[in-house]
Amino acid sequence: MTALPVDRLTDDQVRDLLLTTRNIAVVGASDRPGRASYGVFRFLLDRGYQATPVNPTLDGRAVHGRPSVAALEEAGPLDMVDVFRRSEDAGAVVDEAIRLKAKSVWLQLGIWDEAAAARARAAGITIAMDRCPVIEWGRLGLPSRIAA
């Protein structure tokens, strides 16, 4: 028997999450091409998601043509909150996502917080941890774009 990943999501659950999500707030998005969040943000847009960069230091500057916002509450509606922050900072973002009634939270590679995950699950929010949507998309053989 194969053990489930740290977030306990099955491939079917990850597939469903990626294919049913429409609006994504990317917390920690960057306008610098060398950053992972810059590339992942482009990937999400190319797949047909409505994505909003969330980063107070960007001060409204655009990332791939999408204007940034300073706070998560400005990015709604929130189907998914994709988090590019350190594990020790992720819990506060998860709590904000819970408060704002996001449907899911995605913590990027190397990011996990079991206590925050438990709070999200208790609030009925799906949480992916230590994963990258780009990697999962290819691994699961998903289509080139989400359905409109």
N, C-alpha and C positions, 0 to 999 in steps of 0.2 A: 504494500500500500504506500502510495506517495504522500508525503506530508504536505499539508497546505502551506502556502507562503505566510509570512509574518502577518499579513492582513486577513488571512483566512478566506480570501476570495477564490472561487473556482474560475476556471477559464470561461465558463458560460456567464458567470456574473460579471467578469471584466468585459467580455464581449458586449453584453447587454448594456452595461454602463457607458461604454464608448459609443454604441450605436443609438442610444436613446437620449443622450445628452445633446442639448442644442446651444446653451449659453454658458460660457466659461469665463470666470474671472481668474486671471493669472497673477497671483500675489508674488511680488518680487520680480516681475517682468523687467527686462533690461532693454535699453536701446543700443547696447554694445554688441556688435556681431560676434565677438568671441565668447559670449556667455551662453550657457545651455538654454536659459530661459528665452533668449532671443530666437534661437533655432526652433525650439518647441512651440513658441508662439506662432511662428510662421507655418509650421506643420499643421497646427490646429486650424488656422485660417484656411490653408490649402485644402483641408478636409471638409470645409463647409461650416465650421462652427462660427458662431458669433462670439468673439473673444474680446475681452477688455483687459488691458494691462493695468495692474494696480501697483503703484509705487510712488510714495510721496516725494521722492527725490527727483522724479522726472518732471514734476511741475507742469503737467499738461502736454508735454512733448509727445509726439506720436511714435508708436512702435509699429512698423509695417503698415503705416497709414491709419492706425487706430489710435485715437487720442487717449492718453493715460489719465487715470483718476488717482487721487491721493489715498482714498480709503475704500475698503471693501463695500461699505454700504452705498457707495456711489456707482457701483458696477452692476446693479441688479438688472433684470431678474437673475437669480443665481441657481442654475441647474447644478453646476459644479464649481468648486473653488479649487484651483490647481495651485499648490504651494511650493514655491522655491525659496524656502527659508530654512535655517538650521533647525535640527530636531528640538533644541531647547526653546526655540521661538515658535514652533509649530502649534503648540497647545493653545496659545492665545488666538491664533488665526482660526483654529478649529472652533474655539468657543464663540468667536465672532460669527463664523459660518452657522453655528447652531442658533445663535440669537437672530440671525437674518433668515433662518429657515431655508438654507441651501438644501438641495436634494442629495448632494454628494460632496466629498472632499477627496482630493487626490494629493498625497504627499509624494514628492519626487524621489528618485533614487537616493538612497542613503539617509532618508528622513523617515523616522518613525517615532511615535509617542503612544505607548499602550494606554496610558491613562486618558489621553485625549481621544483615542479611538473608542474607548469604552464609553466616554461621554457622548460621542457622536452616535454610536450604535444605540445607546439608550434613548436618544432623541429621534431615532428612526432614520438616521443619515447613513448612507453607504460610505465607507471609507477605504480607500486604497492607500497602501503605504509601501515605501521602498520600491516604487515602480515608475516607469516612464511611459507615457502614452505612445510615443514614437516606437519604442521597442515592442510594446504589447500589440500595437497595430500590426506590425510586420509579423510577429510571432504567431498571431492568431489568424493571419491571412485575411484581414478585413478589406472591404472594397476601397476604391480610391477616394470616395467621398461618402459622407453620411447622407441618408435619404432626406429630401427636402421636407 
